[in-house]
Amino acid sequence: MKKVNSSNVDSIHYEPLVRKLTVVFKNGGTYEYHDVSPDKYKELESAESIGGHLHKHIKSSHSFTKLRG
């Protein structure tokens, strides 16, 4: 897991072979987002606002699985 500078997101992890993004939120929730391209992950990783970018570009267009929280 990679810690990120965000008010809502604690850390992120990406598995390129299965195109899976795991996000741990500071409120304790953990989600896996499916079929996230490597380019989308790189954009998220370098975004000025991790939470805003996640909401606008990933939550709205990728299915997810809630793991906990």
Buried (B, 14 or more C-beta within 10 A) or exposed (E): EEEBEBEBBBBBBBEEEEBBBBBBBEEEBBBBBEEBEEEBBEEBBEBEBBBEBBEEBBBEEBEBEEEEE
